[in-house]
Amino acid sequence: MGRLEGKAALVTGGSGGIGSATLRRFVAEGAAVVCADIDEARGKELVRELDDAGGRARFVRCDVGAPDEVRAAVETCVRDHGRIDVLFNNAATSSGGYVADLDLDAWDRSLRVMLSAALYGMQAAIPHMLEQGGGSIISTSSIYGLRASPGVAPYCTAKAGLINLTRTAALEYGRRGIRVNAICPGVVDTPMFEGVLSIGLTTREQTAEKHALGRIIEPEEVASLVLFLASDESSAITAQAIVIDGGLISECNLTGVPPVS
């Protein structure tokens, strides 16, 4: 307990599966938090839960595709809690289709929400972090930032770009005490995964079987990695894209030899 004592954190996409699990972990470890999201009902309900548990939490409605709203969320964290030690760029959206048929408005929206929004957050938070002597910026990329799949070019492109934005910012500001990392989750048991299942091309059981662990990972497991990167325990880790996928992308089984069961 207390790994984030005295620190303040902002989480975008805070009412979603990974976001809400992370906010619970942050509060349990002593952080004051701001939950930024477009879903006011779920965001405010989560903040009430965190406050009832003895935390210090605030909800801010924020469309991360709008730079002014991201900046306002950062300023709320600084105004309410006196600082911003952790910025977790976690908001996401989804759109798809084959490349030749992509809707350009949906393409632009995907890049704003999952790539440009991280830049907006960095631009708003970094000056405060420089003034206070450092901080940790974490962004949610994906295994799709390292691999590709048909039908999801906007998502793959945004997540890949986010990894190199992360590396660049880490190189620029590391000597001033700011660490910048990305996490690359695989399949996480969240509402977004339920949306994938609703397409009807795969099942939960088939997806689980593709993992080395034989199961889908939980939001709380991702939150544990985010907490580590937010804390001083990861003080030597920066410019990294850390995969957390239960072994999903590691397999290239051309022999057909089954795993030990």
QUIRA-V515405 format. One line per field, one symbol per residue. psi: psi as a letter, one per 20 degrees, with the letter a starting at -180 (. if undefined). Layout:
# QUIRA-V515405
psi = ???
This chain:
# QUIRA-V515405
psi = qjikpjqpqpoqkhiaggghhghgggghjjqpqpopringghghgghgggghjjroqppppooiiohhhghhgghgggghiirohpoooiqrrqrarqgijpphghgggghghifhhhgggghhhghghghijarpppqocrhiihrrqqilgggggghghhghgggghghhjhijjpqprqqnqcpqmrhhhhhghihjirrgggghhiqhijrqqqhhhghhgggghhrihkhjoqkqoppnjkjgjipmnihjpqrp.
